[in-house]
Protein backbone atom coordinates (compact mmCIF):
# COMPACT_ATOMS: atom_id res chain seq x y z
CA UNK A 1 0.00 0.00 0.00
CA UNK A 2 1.35 3.43 -0.99
CA UNK A 3 1.08 6.23 1.57
CA UNK A 4 0.54 9.72 0.17
CA UNK A 5 2.65 12.38 1.85
CA UNK A 6 0.78 15.59 2.50
CA UNK A 7 2.15 18.92 1.39
CA UNK A 8 3.03 21.55 3.94
CA UNK A 9 4.39 25.06 4.35
CA UNK A 10 7.30 26.45 6.33
CA UNK A 11 6.92 30.18 7.08
CA UNK A 12 9.71 32.49 8.30
CA UNK A 13 10.38 36.20 8.24
CA UNK A 14 13.50 37.22 6.34
CA UNK A 15 16.32 38.29 8.69
CA UNK A 16 15.93 42.04 8.12
CA UNK A 17 12.23 41.85 9.07
CA UNK A 18 11.16 43.32 5.72
CA UNK A 19 10.34 40.07 3.98
CA UNK A 20 8.48 36.81 4.38
CA UNK A 21 9.77 33.42 3.22
CA UNK A 22 7.25 30.65 2.58
CA UNK A 23 8.70 27.21 1.88
CA UNK A 24 6.66 24.68 -0.08
CA UNK A 25 7.21 21.04 0.84
CA UNK A 26 5.58 18.53 -1.50
CA UNK A 27 3.12 19.34 -4.31
CA UNK A 28 1.91 22.93 -4.52
CA UNK A 29 -1.75 22.29 -5.21
CA UNK A 30 -5.26 22.99 -3.92
CA UNK A 31 -4.51 21.05 -0.72
CA UNK A 32 -2.39 24.03 0.43
CA UNK A 33 -4.85 26.78 -0.50
CA UNK A 34 -6.08 27.79 2.96
CA UNK A 35 -2.72 27.29 4.66
CA UNK A 36 -0.89 29.27 1.95
CA UNK A 37 -3.29 32.22 2.13
CA UNK A 38 -3.15 32.24 5.92
CA UNK A 39 0.67 32.26 5.76
CA UNK A 40 0.71 35.79 4.36
CA UNK A 41 -2.74 37.19 5.18
CA UNK A 42 -2.47 36.45 8.92
CA UNK A 43 0.83 38.31 9.32
CA UNK A 44 0.81 41.47 11.47
CA UNK A 45 2.08 43.51 8.51
CA UNK A 46 2.52 43.51 4.76
CA UNK A 47 6.11 42.95 3.75
CA UNK A 48 8.33 44.71 1.20
CA UNK A 49 9.15 41.38 -0.40
CA UNK A 50 7.93 37.81 -0.44
CA UNK A 51 10.01 34.76 -1.31
CA UNK A 52 8.61 31.32 -2.03
CA UNK A 53 11.26 28.65 -1.41
CA UNK A 54 10.59 25.85 -3.88
CA UNK A 55 13.57 23.67 -2.90
CA UNK A 56 11.33 20.87 -1.60
CA UNK A 57 8.43 21.45 -4.00
CA UNK A 58 7.76 18.26 -5.94
CA UNK A 59 5.31 19.77 -8.43
CA UNK A 60 2.89 22.60 -9.11
CA UNK A 61 -0.50 22.61 -10.79
CA UNK A 62 -2.95 25.31 -11.87
CA UNK A 63 -4.17 25.77 -8.29
CA UNK A 64 -0.58 26.44 -7.17
CA UNK A 65 -0.15 28.96 -9.98
CA UNK A 66 -3.40 30.60 -8.92
CA UNK A 67 -2.21 30.88 -5.34
CA UNK A 68 0.94 32.64 -6.50
CA UNK A 69 -1.28 35.13 -8.33
CA UNK A 70 -3.33 35.64 -5.16
CA UNK A 71 -0.10 36.48 -3.30
CA UNK A 72 0.87 38.90 -6.08
CA UNK A 73 -2.52 40.65 -5.91
CA UNK A 74 -2.42 40.77 -2.11
CA UNK A 75 1.11 42.18 -1.90
CA UNK A 76 0.68 44.64 -4.79
CA UNK A 77 4.38 44.14 -5.57
CA UNK A 78 6.11 43.82 -8.92
CA UNK A 79 8.46 40.99 -9.88
CA UNK A 80 11.38 42.52 -7.93
CA UNK A 81 9.49 42.02 -4.65
CA UNK A 82 8.21 38.53 -5.46
CA UNK A 83 10.81 35.74 -5.71
CA UNK A 84 10.42 32.04 -6.42
CA UNK A 85 13.69 30.51 -5.27
CA UNK A 86 15.44 27.20 -5.90
CA UNK A 87 12.82 25.90 -8.33
CA UNK A 88 13.31 22.28 -9.43
CA UNK A 89 13.49 21.91 -13.22
CA UNK A 90 9.97 20.48 -13.63
CA UNK A 91 8.46 23.29 -11.53
CA UNK A 92 10.49 25.87 -13.44
CA UNK A 93 9.17 24.42 -16.71
CA UNK A 94 5.54 24.86 -15.60
CA UNK A 95 6.29 28.42 -14.48
CA UNK A 96 7.91 29.12 -17.83
CA UNK A 97 4.92 27.75 -19.79
CA UNK A 98 2.68 30.08 -17.77
CA UNK A 99 5.03 33.07 -18.41
CA UNK A 100 5.48 33.61 -14.67
CA UNK A 101 9.00 34.99 -15.23
CA UNK A 102 7.21 38.22 -16.21
CA UNK A 103 5.47 38.39 -12.83
CA UNK A 104 8.06 36.90 -10.44
CA UNK A 105 11.82 36.73 -10.11
CA UNK A 106 12.59 33.02 -10.58
CA UNK A 107 15.83 31.34 -9.55
C-alpha positions in Angstrom: 0.0 0.0 0.0 1.4 3.4 -1.0 1.1 6.2 1.6 0.5 9.7 0.2 2.7 12.4 1.8 0.8 15.6 2.5 2.1 18.9 1.4 3.0 21.6 3.9 4.4 25.1 4.3 7.3 26.5 6.3 6.9 30.2 7.1 9.7 32.5 8.3 10.4 36.2 8.2 13.5 37.2 6.3 16.3 38.3 8.7 15.9 42.0 8.1 12.2 41.8 9.1 11.2 43.3 5.7 10.3 40.1 4.0 8.5 36.8 4.4 9.8 33.4 3.2 7.3 30.6 2.6 8.7 27.2 1.9 6.7 24.7 -0.1 7.2 21.0 0.8 5.6 18.5 -1.5 3.1 19.3 -4.3 1.9 22.9 -4.5 -1.8 22.3 -5.2 -5.3 23.0 -3.9 -4.5 21.0 -0.7 -2.4 24.0 0.4 -4.8 26.8 -0.5 -6.1 27.8 3.0 -2.7 27.3 4.7 -0.9 29.3 2.0 -3.3 32.2 2.1 -3.1 32.2 5.9 0.7 32.3 5.8 0.7 35.8 4.4 -2.7 37.2 5.2 -2.5 36.4 8.9 0.8 38.3 9.3 0.8 41.5 11.5 2.1 43.5 8.5 2.5 43.5 4.8 6.1 43.0 3.7 8.3 44.7 1.2 9.2 41.4 -0.4 7.9 37.8 -0.4 10.0 34.8 -1.3 8.6 31.3 -2.0 11.3 28.6 -1.4 10.6 25.9 -3.9 13.6 23.7 -2.9 11.3 20.9 -1.6 8.4 21.4 -4.0 7.8 18.3 -5.9 5.3 19.8 -8.4 2.9 22.6 -9.1 -0.5 22.6 -10.8 -2.9 25.3 -11.9 -4.2 25.8 -8.3 -0.6 26.4 -7.2 -0.2 29.0 -10.0 -3.4 30.6 -8.9 -2.2 30.9 -5.3 0.9 32.6 -6.5 -1.3 35.1 -8.3 -3.3 35.6 -5.2 -0.1 36.5 -3.3 0.9 38.9 -6.1 -2.5 40.6 -5.9 -2.4 40.8 -2.1 1.1 42.2 -1.9 0.7 44.6 -4.8 4.4 44.1 -5.6 6.1 43.8 -8.9 8.5 41.0 -9.9 11.4 42.5 -7.9 9.5 42.0 -4.7 8.2 38.5 -5.5 10.8 35.7 -5.7 10.4 32.0 -6.4 13.7 30.5 -5.3 15.4 27.2 -5.9 12.8 25.9 -8.3 13.3 22.3 -9.4 13.5 21.9 -13.2 10.0 20.5 -13.6 8.5 23.3 -11.5 10.5 25.9 -13.4 9.2 24.4 -16.7 5.5 24.9 -15.6 6.3 28.4 -14.5 7.9 29.1 -17.8 4.9 27.7 -19.8 2.7 30.1 -17.8 5.0 33.1 -18.4 5.5 33.6 -14.7 9.0 35.0 -15.2 7.2 38.2 -16.2 5.5 38.4 -12.8 8.1 36.9 -10.4 11.8 36.7 -10.1 12.6 33.0 -10.6 15.8 31.3 -9.5 
